[in-house]
Amino acid sequence: MNLVNASLTRTDPMGAAGPTMRAMEIGQHLIAAVLTLIGAIRAIGDGTPVPAAVVAGLATLAWHTAGTILPSRARSRQIVVWWLVGFALIWVASVAVSAEFVWIAFLLWLLAGHLLPVPWGLLFSGLVLAVVIVAPVLHHGTTSYANVFGPLIGGIFAFGISRGYLQLLRDAAERERLLASLTRAQREMADLQDELALVQRESGAVAERTRISRDIHDTIAQALSSIRLLAHAGANRTEDVDAARTLEQVETLAGDSLADVRRIVAALAPAELEDNALAAALRRMLDRAEDETGLRTELHVDEALPALSTEVEVALLRTAQSALANVRLHADASRVVMSLIDSGSTVRLDLIDDGAGFDVHAWEQGIEPGPEASSYGLRFMRARLRELGGGLDIESSPGEGTAISVHLPIHHITTTQASGSEPTAEETP
């Protein structure tokens, strides 16, 4: 047993004060050896038989030394307490041999302050003090004020020093834990900022590609289509063979060029949503998760869902990817149900799992779900949706799974499309 790493509360699980702890461990062994040696020498000088004094001293040192292996082999609170009780009984037996062994009481007070809760530590220290006061009376028939007040002051000092050092250890461990948590949070935030920047770049690229494809569709594709129709009509009306042949060539060239333009428009459409089917992209994502992790997945799509803009579809798809990644990494779930629902003026994406869940109220207060877990993905997800006028709702509790509901407005999207002002890339003739 040692003063530093055998505490019942395991105050320094992260090794925050390693050098100091090793120094205190060595110091404790020195204290035990010095106090036992003083007690044995004074006992022999007081007339105690040498074998008895030596045996008492060796028994004390042997029990104390044996205790140093307990933290690594026996972490039970009860075993540590019983070791301390056994140490006290051996000390009482040594005091019965000679009152000079009361010096070891200082070590017991230090251990009591470090190993026991305050109430039990005070009770234990009081019993040790009683033995220290009574021992001279039993051996010599008398005592003195020095034999009473000296140990009393020394015991208070030793117990207080031990409790103070224990608190310093706890503070050091807490600071180390907070520093590690802060470092981890900064690293995760940097990673998430990189991810957010990448998503923003991807979203901007998707929007630009969509704009270009629509511009090509509305200008070049429509013009080529008109040229082909005019050439075909002209070839049918003219009786000039050369003119008819030329118009046929123009019609063929315009048709080939229109096919090339359609391929360009299709290539510029977002890869994951190239068929303008968010449901199909979600289904592929769930199938991939099912193949890779064994998750049982379900997808429900509202048939009344109106056409969505590329911006909203990409936002929903990216959010679904992040939410499913959280399920795979942290939820330990066996089943996931995803739903895409028309809610009138909004579109809603729900994802429900039967995993471990977490305390949503604590998460809202900024407390992380766990030592390995991170909540920054959810926070960035919510912030990203709010930028688009939407939001993220979460329902969860430990052991009860998690339900995530994403909602984005669609009323302005459907109005624009109804007016025909923004035709999609798939509307090419």
C-alpha positions as CSV (number, residue, x, y, z in Angstrom):
1,M,0.0,0.0,0.0
2,N,1.3,3.5,-0.6
3,L,0.0,7.0,0.1
4,V,-0.3,7.9,-3.5
5,N,-1.8,5.2,-5.8
6,A,-3.8,3.1,-3.3
7,S,-6.6,5.6,-2.7
8,L,-10.1,4.2,-2.5
9,T,-11.3,6.8,-4.9
10,R,-8.5,6.3,-7.4
11,T,-7.9,10.0,-7.7
12,D,-5.4,9.9,-10.4
13,P,-6.5,7.4,-13.1
14,M,-4.7,9.3,-15.9
15,G,-1.3,9.5,-14.2
16,A,-1.5,13.3,-14.0
17,A,1.1,13.6,-11.2
18,G,3.4,10.6,-11.9
19,P,6.7,12.0,-10.7
20,T,5.1,13.5,-7.5
21,M,3.3,10.2,-6.8
22,R,6.5,8.2,-7.1
23,A,8.3,10.7,-4.8
24,M,5.5,10.4,-2.2
25,E,5.6,6.6,-2.5
26,I,9.3,6.5,-1.7
27,G,8.8,9.0,1.1
28,Q,6.1,6.9,2.6
29,H,8.4,3.8,2.7
30,L,11.1,6.0,4.3
31,I,8.7,7.2,6.9
32,A,7.6,3.6,7.7
33,A,11.2,2.4,7.9
34,V,12.4,5.4,10.1
35,L,9.5,5.3,12.5
36,T,9.7,1.5,12.9
37,L,13.5,1.7,13.5
38,I,13.1,4.5,16.1
39,G,10.4,2.4,17.8
40,A,12.6,-0.7,17.9
41,I,15.7,1.1,19.1
42,R,13.8,3.0,21.9
43,A,12.0,-0.3,22.9
44,I,15.3,-2.1,23.2
45,G,16.7,0.9,25.2
46,D,13.6,0.8,27.4
47,G,14.4,-2.8,28.4
48,T,12.3,-4.7,25.9
49,P,13.9,-8.1,24.9
50,V,15.7,-7.7,21.6
51,P,14.0,-10.6,19.8
52,A,10.5,-9.3,20.7
53,A,11.4,-5.7,19.5
54,V,12.9,-7.0,16.3
55,V,10.0,-9.3,15.5
56,A,7.5,-6.5,16.2
57,G,9.4,-4.1,13.9
58,L,9.9,-6.7,11.1
59,A,6.2,-7.7,11.3
60,T,5.2,-4.0,10.9
61,L,7.5,-3.5,8.0
62,A,6.6,-6.8,6.3
63,W,2.8,-6.0,6.4
64,H,3.4,-2.5,5.2
65,T,5.6,-3.7,2.3
66,A,3.2,-6.4,1.4
67,G,0.5,-3.8,1.0
68,T,2.3,-2.2,-1.9
69,I,1.2,-5.0,-4.3
70,L,-2.5,-4.5,-3.5
71,P,-3.3,-1.7,-5.9
72,S,-2.2,-3.8,-8.9
73,R,-3.6,-7.1,-7.8
74,A,-6.7,-6.2,-5.8
75,R,-8.6,-3.0,-6.5
76,S,-11.4,-3.9,-4.1
77,R,-12.4,-1.2,-1.6
78,Q,-13.0,-3.8,1.1
79,I,-9.6,-5.4,0.7
80,V,-7.8,-2.1,1.1
81,V,-9.8,-1.3,4.2
82,W,-9.1,-4.8,5.7
83,W,-5.4,-4.3,4.9
84,L,-5.4,-1.1,6.9
85,V,-7.3,-2.8,9.8
86,G,-4.7,-5.6,9.7
87,F,-1.9,-3.0,9.8
88,A,-3.5,-1.4,12.8
89,L,-3.8,-4.7,14.7
90,I,-0.2,-5.5,14.1
91,W,0.7,-2.1,15.3
92,V,-1.4,-2.6,18.5
93,A,0.4,-5.9,19.0
94,S,3.7,-4.1,18.7
95,V,2.6,-1.4,21.2
96,A,1.7,-4.3,23.5
97,V,5.3,-5.3,23.3
98,S,6.6,-1.8,23.9
99,A,5.0,1.6,24.2
100,E,7.8,3.0,22.1
101,F,6.1,1.7,18.9
102,V,3.4,4.4,19.3
103,W,5.6,6.4,16.9
104,I,4.1,4.4,14.0
105,A,0.8,6.0,14.8
106,F,1.8,8.9,12.6
107,L,2.0,6.6,9.6
108,L,-1.5,5.2,10.5
109,W,-2.9,8.7,10.6
110,L,-1.5,9.5,7.2
111,L,-2.9,6.3,5.7
112,A,-6.3,6.9,7.4
113,G,-6.5,10.4,5.9
114,H,-5.7,9.1,2.4
115,L,-7.5,5.7,2.3
116,L,-10.7,6.2,4.2
117,P,-13.7,8.6,3.8
118,V,-13.6,11.5,6.2
119,P,-16.0,10.1,8.8
120,W,-14.4,6.7,9.0
121,G,-11.0,8.2,8.8
122,L,-11.7,10.4,11.9
123,L,-13.1,7.4,13.8
124,F,-10.0,5.3,12.9
125,S,-7.7,8.2,13.9
126,G,-9.5,8.6,17.2
127,L,-9.0,4.9,18.0
128,V,-5.3,5.2,17.2
129,L,-5.0,8.2,19.4
130,A,-6.7,6.4,22.2
131,V,-4.1,3.6,22.0
132,V,-1.3,6.1,21.9
133,I,-2.6,7.8,25.1
134,V,-3.3,4.5,26.9
135,A,-0.1,2.7,26.0
136,P,2.2,4.6,28.4
137,V,-0.3,4.2,31.3
138,L,-0.4,0.4,30.7
139,H,3.3,0.0,30.4
140,H,4.6,2.6,33.0
141,G,1.5,3.2,35.1
142,T,1.6,7.0,34.4
143,T,1.7,9.5,31.5
144,S,2.2,13.2,30.9
145,Y,0.6,16.1,29.2
146,A,3.3,15.8,26.5
147,N,2.2,12.2,25.8
148,V,-1.4,13.4,25.3
149,F,-1.2,16.7,23.5
150,G,1.9,15.8,21.4
151,P,0.2,12.9,19.6
152,L,-3.1,14.8,19.4
153,I,-1.4,17.7,17.6
154,G,0.7,15.4,15.5
155,G,-2.3,13.3,14.6
156,I,-4.3,16.3,13.5
157,F,-1.4,17.5,11.4
158,A,-0.8,14.1,9.8
159,F,-4.5,13.6,9.0
160,G,-4.9,17.1,7.6
161,I,-1.7,16.8,5.5
162,S,-3.0,13.5,4.0
163,R,-6.4,14.9,3.2
164,G,-4.9,18.1,1.7
165,Y,-2.6,16.1,-0.5
166,L,-5.4,13.9,-1.6
167,Q,-7.4,16.9,-2.7
168,L,-4.4,18.3,-4.6
169,L,-4.2,15.0,-6.4
170,R,-7.9,15.2,-7.3
171,D,-7.5,18.7,-8.6
172,A,-4.4,17.7,-10.7
173,A,-6.3,14.7,-12.2
174,E,-9.3,16.9,-12.9
175,R,-7.2,19.5,-14.6
176,E,-5.5,16.8,-16.7
177,R,-8.8,15.4,-17.7
178,L,-10.2,18.8,-18.7
179,L,-7.0,19.5,-20.6
180,A,-7.3,16.2,-22.5
181,S,-11.0,16.8,-23.1
182,L,-10.2,20.3,-24.4
183,T,-7.5,19.0,-26.7
184,R,-9.7,16.3,-28.0
185,A,-12.6,18.8,-28.6
186,Q,-10.3,21.2,-30.4
187,R,-9.0,18.3,-32.6
188,E,-12.6,17.2,-33.3
189,M,-13.7,20.8,-34.0
190,A,-10.8,21.2,-36.5
191,D,-11.8,18.0,-38.2
192,L,-15.5,19.1,-38.3
193,Q,-14.6,22.5,-39.6
194,D,-12.6,20.8,-42.4
195,E,-15.6,18.6,-43.1
196,L,-18.0,21.6,-43.0
197,A,-15.7,23.5,-45.4
198,L,-15.6,20.5,-47.7
199,V,-19.4,20.1,-47.6
200,Q,-19.8,23.8,-48.3
201,R,-17.5,23.5,-51.2
202,E,-19.4,20.5,-52.5
203,S,-22.7,22.3,-52.0
204,G,-21.4,25.3,-53.9
205,A,-20.0,23.1,-56.7
206,V,-23.3,21.2,-56.9
207,A,-25.3,24.5,-57.1
208,E,-22.9,25.9,-59.7
209,R,-23.1,22.7,-61.8
210,T,-26.9,22.7,-61.6
211,R,-27.0,26.4,-62.7
212,I,-24.7,25.7,-65.6
213,S,-26.7,22.6,-66.7
214,R,-30.0,24.6,-66.5
215,D,-28.5,27.5,-68.5
216,I,-27.2,25.1,-71.2
217,H,-30.6,23.4,-71.2
218,D,-32.5,26.7,-71.5
219,T,-30.3,28.2,-74.2
220,I,-28.1,25.9,-76.3
221,A,-30.3,22.8,-76.0
222,Q,-33.4,24.7,-76.8
223,A,-31.7,26.4,-79.7
224,L,-30.4,23.2,-81.2
225,S,-33.8,21.6,-80.8
226,S,-35.4,24.5,-82.7
227,I,-32.7,24.4,-85.4
228,R,-33.4,20.7,-85.9
229,L,-37.1,21.2,-86.1
230,L,-36.7,24.1,-88.6
231,A,-34.3,22.2,-90.8
232,H,-36.6,19.2,-90.8
233,A,-39.6,21.4,-91.8
234,G,-37.6,23.2,-94.5
235,A,-36.3,20.0,-96.0
236,N,-39.9,18.7,-96.4
237,R,-41.1,22.0,-98.0
238,T,-38.3,22.6,-100.6
239,E,-38.1,20.9,-104.0
240,D,-34.5,21.9,-104.4
241,V,-32.5,18.7,-104.0
242,D,-29.3,20.4,-103.0
243,A,-31.1,22.6,-100.5
244,A,-33.0,19.6,-99.1
245,R,-29.7,17.7,-98.7
246,T,-28.1,20.7,-96.9
247,L,-31.1,21.0,-94.6
248,E,-31.0,17.3,-93.8
249,Q,-27.3,17.7,-92.9
250,V,-28.2,20.6,-90.7
251,E,-30.9,18.6,-89.0
252,T,-28.5,15.7,-88.5
253,L,-25.8,17.9,-87.1
254,A,-28.2,19.7,-84.8
255,G,-29.5,16.3,-83.6
256,D,-26.0,15.1,-82.9
257,S,-25.1,18.3,-81.1
258,L,-28.3,18.1,-79.1
259,A,-27.3,14.6,-78.0
260,D,-23.9,15.9,-76.9
261,V,-25.5,18.8,-75.0
262,R,-27.8,16.3,-73.2
263,R,-24.8,14.2,-72.2
264,I,-23.1,17.4,-70.8
265,V,-26.2,18.4,-68.9
266,A,-26.4,14.8,-67.4
267,A,-22.7,14.9,-66.5
268,L,-23.2,18.3,-64.7
269,A,-26.1,17.0,-62.5
270,P,-25.1,16.0,-58.9
271,A,-23.7,12.5,-59.0
272,E,-25.7,11.2,-56.0
273,L,-28.9,12.9,-57.2
274,E,-28.4,12.6,-60.9
275,D,-31.7,10.9,-61.4
276,N,-33.4,13.6,-59.2
277,A,-34.4,10.9,-56.8
278,L,-33.4,11.6,-53.2
279,A,-35.2,8.4,-52.1
280,A,-33.0,6.3,-54.4
281,A,-29.9,7.9,-52.9
282,L,-31.1,7.3,-49.4
283,R,-31.9,3.6,-50.3
284,R,-28.4,3.1,-51.7
285,M,-26.9,4.6,-48.5
286,L,-28.9,2.3,-46.2
287,D,-28.1,-0.7,-48.4
288,R,-24.4,0.1,-48.0
289,A,-24.7,0.4,-44.2
290,E,-26.6,-2.9,-44.1
291,D,-24.0,-4.7,-46.2
292,E,-21.1,-3.3,-44.2
293,T,-22.4,-3.5,-40.6
294,G,-25.3,-5.9,-40.6
295,L,-27.8,-3.2,-39.6
296,R,-31.4,-4.0,-40.4
297,T,-32.7,-0.9,-42.3
298,E,-36.1,0.4,-43.5
299,L,-36.9,3.4,-45.7
300,H,-40.4,4.9,-45.9
301,V,-41.0,7.7,-48.5
302,D,-44.1,9.8,-48.6
303,E,-45.6,9.4,-52.2
304,A,-47.1,12.9,-51.9
305,L,-43.7,14.5,-51.5
306,P,-43.3,17.3,-54.0
307,A,-40.2,18.0,-56.1
308,L,-37.3,19.5,-54.1
309,S,-34.6,21.8,-55.2
310,T,-31.0,20.5,-55.5
311,E,-30.0,22.5,-52.4
312,V,-32.6,20.9,-50.2
313,E,-32.0,17.4,-51.5
314,V,-28.2,17.7,-51.0
315,A,-28.8,19.1,-47.4
316,L,-31.1,16.2,-46.6
317,L,-28.7,13.7,-48.1
318,R,-25.6,15.1,-46.2
319,T,-27.6,15.2,-42.9
320,A,-28.8,11.6,-43.4
321,Q,-25.1,10.5,-44.0
322,S,-23.9,12.3,-40.8
323,A,-26.8,10.8,-38.7
324,L,-26.2,7.3,-40.0
325,A,-22.5,7.6,-39.4
326,N,-23.3,8.5,-35.7
327,V,-25.5,5.4,-35.5
328,R,-22.7,3.2,-36.9
329,L,-20.0,4.6,-34.7
330,H,-21.7,5.3,-31.3
331,A,-25.2,3.8,-31.1
332,D,-24.5,0.1,-31.2
333,A,-27.9,-0.3,-32.8
334,S,-29.3,-3.3,-34.7
335,R,-32.1,-1.6,-36.6
336,V,-32.6,1.8,-38.3
337,V,-35.8,3.2,-39.7
338,M,-35.6,6.3,-42.0
339,S,-38.6,8.2,-43.3
340,L,-39.0,11.0,-45.8
341,I,-42.2,12.8,-45.2
342,D,-44.2,15.7,-46.7
343,S,-45.3,17.9,-43.8
344,G,-47.1,20.6,-45.7
345,S,-44.8,23.6,-45.9
346,T,-41.8,21.5,-44.9
347,V,-40.1,18.3,-45.8
348,R,-39.1,16.1,-42.9
349,L,-36.4,13.4,-42.6
350,D,-36.8,11.1,-39.6
351,L,-34.1,8.6,-38.5
352,I,-34.9,6.2,-35.6
353,D,-32.5,3.6,-34.1
354,D,-32.7,1.1,-31.3
355,G,-29.2,1.7,-30.0
356,A,-27.7,2.9,-26.7
357,G,-29.2,6.4,-26.7
358,F,-28.0,9.3,-24.6
359,D,-29.1,12.0,-22.2
360,V,-30.5,14.7,-24.5
361,H,-31.0,17.2,-21.6
362,A,-27.3,16.8,-20.6
363,W,-26.3,17.2,-24.2
364,E,-28.3,20.4,-24.5
365,Q,-26.3,21.7,-21.4
366,G,-23.0,21.0,-23.2
367,I,-22.2,17.7,-21.5
368,E,-20.6,15.1,-23.8
369,P,-22.6,11.8,-24.1
370,G,-19.4,9.9,-23.2
371,P,-15.6,9.7,-22.9
372,E,-15.3,8.3,-26.5
373,A,-18.2,9.9,-27.8
374,S,-18.6,13.4,-29.5
375,S,-21.7,15.6,-29.9
376,Y,-20.1,18.2,-32.2
377,G,-21.4,16.4,-35.3
378,L,-25.0,16.9,-34.1
379,R,-24.3,20.6,-33.3
380,F,-22.8,21.3,-36.7
381,M,-25.7,19.4,-38.3
382,R,-28.2,21.6,-36.5
383,A,-26.3,24.8,-37.4
384,R,-26.1,23.8,-41.1
385,L,-29.9,23.1,-41.2
386,R,-30.7,26.4,-39.5
387,E,-28.8,28.3,-42.2
388,L,-31.3,26.8,-44.7
389,G,-34.3,27.8,-42.5
390,G,-34.7,24.3,-41.0
391,G,-33.9,22.6,-37.8
392,L,-33.0,19.4,-36.0
393,D,-35.0,17.8,-33.2
394,I,-33.6,14.9,-31.1
395,E,-35.4,12.5,-28.7
396,S,-33.3,10.0,-26.8
397,S,-32.6,8.6,-23.4
398,P,-29.9,6.1,-22.2
399,G,-30.8,2.6,-23.3
400,E,-33.9,3.7,-25.2
401,G,-32.5,4.4,-28.7
402,T,-32.5,7.8,-30.5
403,A,-34.9,9.5,-32.8
404,I,-33.7,12.4,-35.0
405,S,-36.1,14.6,-37.0
406,V,-34.8,17.0,-39.7
407,H,-37.1,19.6,-41.2
408,L,-36.6,22.0,-44.1
409,P,-39.0,24.5,-45.7
410,I,-40.3,23.7,-49.2
411,H,-43.1,26.1,-49.8
412,H,-40.9,28.6,-51.7
413,I,-39.4,25.7,-53.7
414,T,-42.7,24.3,-54.9
415,T,-44.0,27.8,-55.8
416,T,-41.0,28.5,-58.0
417,Q,-41.3,25.2,-59.8
418,A,-45.0,25.6,-60.3
419,S,-44.4,28.8,-62.1
420,G,-42.0,27.0,-64.5
421,S,-39.3,29.5,-63.9
422,E,-36.7,26.9,-62.9
423,P,-37.0,23.8,-65.0
424,T,-34.8,20.9,-64.0
425,A,-32.1,19.4,-66.1
426,E,-34.2,16.3,-66.8
427,E,-36.8,18.4,-68.7
428,T,-34.8,18.5,-71.9
429,P,-36.8,17.6,-74.9
